[in-house]
């Protein structure tokens, strides 16, 4: 199970940190990621982490993804937020031996006002 938290309403240029608590399995064996869905748009990949971190181009240099395996928690530090970052952010996971994300959190809403 995944439990996302940390969303909120902020102004452009502000920062937020999202957290995703993982339970039930060996966290270190899972690829972790954040996706987001803006109003009226499809869900899109934001960032993932296992051996390395990957980011979608629009957040590179502004967002930092990290994980604390001891706390079984995934973090997304979001700086210099823009209105286009608005959306519901979902954390997701899949076992390192799998290809597709098959564990999803409930989502946390991030709203960035201009």
Residue frames as a rotation matrix with the C-alpha (Angstrom) as fourth column:
UNK 1
0.571 0.821 0.000 0.00
0.821 -0.571 0.000 0.00
0.000 0.000 -1.000 0.00
UNK 2
-0.606 -0.713 0.353 1.03
0.714 -0.683 -0.154 3.58
0.351 0.158 0.923 -0.66
UNK 3
0.482 0.712 -0.511 -0.09
0.854 -0.513 0.090 6.66
-0.198 -0.480 -0.855 1.24
UNK 4
-0.328 -0.571 0.753 0.67
0.744 -0.647 -0.166 10.02
0.582 0.506 0.637 -0.33
UNK 5
0.581 0.479 -0.659 0.67
0.774 -0.575 0.265 13.29
-0.252 -0.664 -0.704 1.57
UNK 6
-0.334 -0.801 -0.497 2.01
0.671 -0.573 0.471 16.83
-0.662 -0.176 0.728 1.46
UNK 7
-0.392 0.231 0.891 -0.09
0.806 -0.380 0.453 18.49
0.443 0.896 -0.037 -1.20
UNK 8
-0.075 0.414 -0.907 -1.60
0.719 -0.608 -0.337 21.92
-0.691 -0.678 -0.253 -0.78
UNK 9
0.768 0.360 0.530 -2.28
0.615 -0.643 -0.455 25.34
0.177 0.676 -0.716 -2.22
UNK 10
-0.003 -0.836 -0.549 0.79
0.656 -0.417 0.630 27.48
-0.755 -0.358 0.549 -2.87
UNK 11
0.765 0.169 -0.622 1.80
-0.255 -0.806 -0.534 30.43
-0.592 0.567 -0.573 -4.97
UNK 12
0.864 -0.491 0.114 4.04
0.280 0.280 -0.918 30.30
0.419 0.825 0.380 -8.01
UNK 13
0.143 -0.918 0.370 7.67
-0.430 -0.394 -0.812 30.15
0.891 -0.043 -0.451 -6.93
UNK 14
0.316 0.043 0.948 6.91
-0.945 0.107 0.311 28.40
-0.088 -0.993 0.074 -3.65
UNK 15
-0.647 -0.576 -0.500 8.02
-0.564 0.803 -0.194 24.94
0.513 0.157 -0.844 -2.59
UNK 16
0.539 0.721 0.436 6.29
-0.842 0.452 0.293 21.79
0.014 -0.525 0.851 -1.39
UNK 17
-0.724 -0.684 -0.092 7.50
-0.682 0.729 -0.053 18.38
0.103 0.025 -0.994 -0.32
UNK 18
0.453 0.843 -0.290 5.38
-0.794 0.530 0.299 15.36
0.405 0.095 0.909 -1.06
UNK 19
-0.591 -0.569 0.571 5.78
-0.759 0.632 -0.155 12.14
-0.273 -0.525 -0.806 0.88
UNK 20
0.319 0.649 -0.690 4.70
-0.735 0.629 0.253 8.61
0.598 0.427 0.678 0.07
UNK 21
-0.239 -0.334 0.912 4.66
-0.887 0.458 -0.065 6.02
-0.396 -0.824 -0.405 2.81
UNK 22
-0.094 0.064 -0.994 5.09
-0.667 0.737 0.110 2.41
0.739 0.673 -0.027 1.68
UNK 23
-0.138 0.066 0.988 3.86
-0.899 0.410 -0.153 -0.57
-0.415 -0.910 0.003 3.67
UNK 24
0.705 0.630 0.325 3.70
-0.548 0.776 -0.313 -4.32
-0.449 0.042 0.892 3.39
UNK 25
0.913 -0.400 0.079 6.76
0.356 0.689 -0.632 -5.34
0.198 0.605 0.771 1.37
UNK 26
0.126 -0.950 -0.286 10.49
0.791 -0.078 0.607 -4.86
-0.599 -0.303 0.742 1.16
UNK 27
0.780 0.302 -0.547 10.66
0.050 -0.903 -0.427 -1.24
-0.623 0.306 -0.719 0.10
UNK 28
-0.021 -0.925 -0.380 14.19
-0.507 -0.318 0.801 -1.51
-0.862 0.209 -0.462 -1.20
UNK 29
-0.622 -0.185 0.761 13.11
0.406 0.756 0.514 -3.97
-0.670 0.628 -0.395 -3.90
UNK 30
0.328 0.887 0.324 10.65
0.835 -0.112 -0.539 -1.55
-0.442 0.447 -0.778 -5.45
UNK 31
-0.755 -0.351 0.553 11.01
0.600 -0.710 0.369 1.06
0.263 0.611 0.747 -8.13
UNK 32
-0.061 0.712 -0.699 9.20
0.780 -0.404 -0.479 4.15
-0.623 -0.574 -0.531 -6.90
UNK 33
-0.749 -0.152 0.644 7.72
0.597 -0.577 0.558 7.00
0.287 0.803 0.523 -8.89
UNK 34
-0.358 0.692 -0.627 5.47
0.160 -0.616 -0.772 10.01
-0.920 -0.377 0.110 -8.93
UNK 35
-0.598 0.332 0.729 2.91
0.756 -0.069 0.651 10.67
0.266 0.941 -0.210 -11.61
UNK 36
-0.677 0.458 -0.576 0.53
0.057 -0.747 -0.662 13.61
-0.734 -0.481 0.480 -11.87
UNK 37
-0.380 0.652 0.657 -2.72
0.918 0.179 0.353 14.40
0.113 0.737 -0.666 -13.56
UNK 38
-0.962 0.062 -0.268 -3.66
-0.033 -0.993 -0.112 17.95
-0.273 -0.099 0.957 -14.40
UNK 39
-0.121 0.992 -0.034 -7.31
-0.077 -0.044 -0.996 18.92
-0.990 -0.118 0.082 -14.80
UNK 40
0.720 0.573 -0.391 -8.59
-0.430 -0.074 -0.900 17.68
-0.545 0.816 0.193 -18.14
UNK 41
0.160 -0.749 -0.643 -5.35
-0.937 0.090 -0.338 15.94
0.311 0.657 -0.687 -19.03
UNK 42
0.690 -0.008 -0.724 -3.97
0.009 1.000 -0.002 12.44
0.724 -0.005 0.690 -18.99
UNK 43
0.892 -0.444 0.082 -1.80
-0.049 0.085 0.995 11.22
-0.449 -0.892 0.054 -16.15
UNK 44
0.690 -0.718 -0.092 1.88
-0.237 -0.104 -0.966 11.82
0.684 0.688 -0.242 -16.84
UNK 45
0.459 -0.673 -0.580 5.15
0.836 0.548 0.027 10.55
0.299 -0.498 0.814 -15.44
UNK 46
0.945 -0.199 0.258 7.03
-0.267 -0.926 0.265 12.98
0.186 -0.320 -0.929 -13.19
UNK 47
-0.020 -0.989 0.149 10.00
-0.927 -0.037 -0.373 11.11
0.375 -0.145 -0.916 -11.72
UNK 48
0.910 0.242 -0.336 11.22
-0.119 0.930 0.347 7.68
0.397 -0.276 0.875 -10.68
UNK 49
0.101 -0.894 0.436 13.97
-0.973 -0.181 -0.146 6.24
0.209 -0.409 -0.888 -8.53
UNK 50
0.998 -0.024 -0.057 15.73
0.042 0.938 0.345 2.96
0.045 -0.347 0.937 -8.05
UNK 51
0.228 -0.973 -0.018 19.38
0.949 0.218 0.229 2.69
-0.219 -0.069 0.973 -9.01
UNK 52
-0.885 -0.443 0.141 19.11
0.465 -0.853 0.238 6.16
0.014 0.276 0.961 -10.54
UNK 53
-0.127 0.850 -0.512 16.58
0.324 -0.452 -0.831 8.94
-0.937 -0.272 -0.218 -10.67
UNK 54
-0.733 0.012 0.680 14.78
0.671 -0.156 0.725 10.02
0.115 0.988 0.106 -13.79
UNK 55
-0.361 0.591 -0.721 12.69
0.214 -0.700 -0.681 13.13
-0.908 -0.400 0.126 -14.36
UNK 56
0.413 0.509 0.755 10.38
0.901 -0.107 -0.421 14.40
-0.133 0.854 -0.503 -16.99
UNK 57
-0.354 -0.716 0.601 11.92
0.814 -0.553 -0.179 17.39
0.461 0.426 0.779 -18.76
UNK 58
0.207 0.535 0.819 9.48
0.166 -0.844 0.510 19.94
0.964 0.030 -0.263 -17.38
UNK 59
0.978 0.194 0.083 10.59
-0.050 -0.166 0.985 19.38
0.205 -0.967 -0.152 -13.77
UNK 60
0.361 -0.917 -0.172 14.33
0.867 0.397 -0.300 18.89
0.343 -0.041 0.938 -14.21
UNK 61
-0.580 -0.694 0.426 16.27
0.430 -0.705 -0.563 21.31
0.691 -0.144 0.708 -12.04
UNK 62
-0.299 0.551 0.779 13.22
-0.676 -0.699 0.235 22.11
0.674 -0.456 0.581 -9.92
UNK 63
0.761 0.609 0.224 12.10
-0.612 0.559 0.559 18.78
0.215 -0.562 0.798 -8.45
UNK 64
-0.469 -0.881 -0.061 14.23
-0.774 0.444 -0.452 16.35
0.425 -0.165 -0.890 -6.47
UNK 65
0.668 0.666 -0.331 13.17
-0.475 0.725 0.500 12.78
0.573 -0.176 0.800 -5.86
UNK 66
-0.526 -0.832 0.176 14.62
-0.696 0.303 -0.651 10.81
0.488 -0.465 -0.738 -2.96
UNK 67
0.530 0.668 -0.522 13.86
-0.199 0.697 0.689 7.76
0.824 -0.261 0.503 -0.88
UNK 68
-0.289 -0.530 0.797 14.58
-0.946 0.033 -0.321 6.68
0.144 -0.847 -0.511 2.66
UNK 69
-0.181 0.200 -0.963 14.65
-0.292 0.924 0.247 2.90
0.939 0.326 -0.109 2.62
UNK 70
-0.914 -0.183 -0.363 14.81
0.274 0.381 -0.883 2.69
0.300 -0.906 -0.298 6.42
UNK 71
-0.704 0.693 -0.157 11.62
-0.292 -0.483 -0.825 4.75
-0.648 -0.535 0.542 6.75
UNK 72
-0.531 0.479 0.699 10.04
0.770 0.617 0.162 3.16
-0.353 0.624 -0.697 3.67
UNK 73
0.449 0.672 -0.589 9.23
0.392 -0.741 -0.545 6.61
-0.802 0.014 -0.597 2.38
UNK 74
-0.209 -0.383 0.900 9.52
0.972 -0.179 0.150 8.35
0.104 0.906 0.410 -0.95
UNK 75
0.087 0.177 -0.980 9.91
0.428 -0.895 -0.124 12.12
-0.900 -0.408 -0.154 -1.13
UNK 76
0.042 -0.100 0.994 9.42
0.952 -0.298 -0.070 14.65
0.303 0.949 0.083 -3.90
UNK 77
-0.165 -0.183 -0.969 10.86
0.534 -0.843 0.068 18.06
-0.830 -0.506 0.236 -3.15
UNK 78
0.189 0.346 0.919 9.25
0.962 -0.251 -0.103 20.55
0.195 0.904 -0.380 -5.50
UNK 79
-0.272 -0.366 -0.890 10.82
0.514 -0.837 0.187 23.99
-0.813 -0.407 0.416 -5.80
UNK 80
-0.828 -0.076 -0.556 10.04
-0.309 -0.765 0.565 26.96
-0.468 0.639 0.610 -8.01
UNK 81
-0.425 0.736 0.527 6.54
0.647 0.654 -0.393 25.68
-0.634 0.174 -0.754 -8.54
UNK 82
-0.964 0.156 -0.217 4.60
-0.266 -0.653 0.710 26.86
-0.031 0.741 0.670 -11.56
UNK 83
-0.135 0.988 0.068 0.86
-0.848 -0.080 -0.524 26.96
-0.512 -0.129 0.849 -12.22
UNK 84
0.254 0.216 -0.943 1.36
-0.826 0.555 -0.095 24.18
0.503 0.803 0.320 -14.77
UNK 85
-0.820 -0.519 -0.240 2.53
-0.286 0.735 -0.615 21.92
0.496 -0.436 -0.751 -11.94
UNK 86
-0.354 0.784 0.510 -1.05
-0.886 -0.107 -0.450 21.92
-0.298 -0.612 0.733 -10.64
UNK 87
-0.032 0.429 -0.903 -2.63
-0.601 0.714 0.360 18.50
0.799 0.554 0.235 -10.46
UNK 88
0.829 0.242 0.504 -3.18
-0.543 0.565 0.621 15.39
-0.135 -0.789 0.600 -8.44
UNK 89
-0.128 -0.958 -0.257 0.11
-0.903 0.220 -0.369 13.71
0.410 0.185 -0.893 -7.65
UNK 90
0.902 0.430 0.035 0.15
-0.420 0.856 0.302 9.95
0.100 -0.287 0.953 -7.34
UNK 91
-0.227 -0.945 0.236 2.95
-0.920 0.287 0.266 7.82
-0.319 -0.157 -0.935 -6.01
UNK 92
0.818 0.433 -0.379 3.39
-0.557 0.760 -0.334 4.45
0.143 0.484 0.863 -7.66
UNK 93
-0.097 -0.856 0.507 5.57
-0.829 0.351 0.436 1.39
-0.551 -0.378 -0.744 -7.31
UNK 94
0.832 0.282 -0.477 6.53
-0.463 0.826 -0.320 -1.85
0.304 0.488 0.819 -8.99
UNK 95
0.722 -0.589 0.363 8.86
0.101 0.609 0.787 -4.64
-0.685 -0.531 0.499 -8.02
UNK 96
-0.002 -0.841 -0.542 12.30
-0.660 -0.406 0.632 -4.39
-0.751 0.359 -0.554 -9.53
UNK 97
-0.758 -0.278 0.590 11.61
0.135 0.819 0.558 -7.57
-0.639 0.503 -0.583 -11.51
UNK 98
0.163 0.905 0.393 8.46
0.806 0.107 -0.582 -6.16
-0.569 0.411 -0.712 -13.06
UNK 99
-0.661 -0.403 0.633 7.94
0.735 -0.518 0.438 -3.59
0.151 0.755 0.638 -15.79
UNK 100
-0.203 0.722 0.661 4.66
0.236 -0.619 0.749 -1.86
0.950 0.308 -0.044 -15.03
UNK 101
-0.891 -0.018 0.454 3.60
-0.397 -0.456 -0.797 0.21
0.222 -0.890 0.399 -12.04
UNK 102
-0.307 0.787 -0.535 0.98
0.189 0.601 0.776 -1.89
0.933 0.138 -0.333 -10.30
UNK 103
-0.077 0.278 -0.957 0.78
0.997 -0.006 -0.082 -0.30
-0.028 -0.960 -0.277 -6.85
UNK 104
-0.352 0.058 0.934 -0.77
0.358 -0.914 0.191 3.17
0.865 0.402 0.301 -6.62
UNK 105
-0.834 0.101 -0.543 -1.42
0.485 -0.335 -0.808 5.62
-0.263 -0.937 0.230 -3.84
UNK 106
0.067 0.997 -0.041 -4.59
0.910 -0.078 -0.407 7.65
-0.409 -0.011 -0.913 -3.48
UNK 107
-0.054 -0.150 0.987 -3.14
0.736 -0.674 -0.062 10.93
0.674 0.724 0.147 -4.76
UNK 108
-0.015 0.029 -0.999 -2.51
0.793 -0.609 -0.029 14.29
-0.609 -0.793 -0.014 -3.18
UNK 109
0.653 0.434 0.620 -3.64
0.741 -0.536 -0.405 17.56
0.157 0.724 -0.672 -4.71
UNK 110
-0.407 -0.775 -0.483 -1.14
0.710 -0.601 0.367 20.27
-0.575 -0.194 0.795 -5.55
UNK 111
0.631 0.615 0.473 -2.51
0.773 -0.549 -0.316 23.65
0.066 0.566 -0.822 -6.61
UNK 112
-0.461 -0.830 -0.313 -0.16
0.782 -0.547 0.300 26.41
-0.420 -0.107 0.901 -7.70
UNK 113
0.674 0.733 -0.088 -1.71
0.634 -0.636 -0.439 29.84
-0.378 0.240 -0.894 -8.11
UNK 114
-0.005 -0.669 0.743 -0.20
0.893 -0.337 -0.297 32.50
0.449 0.663 0.599 -10.34
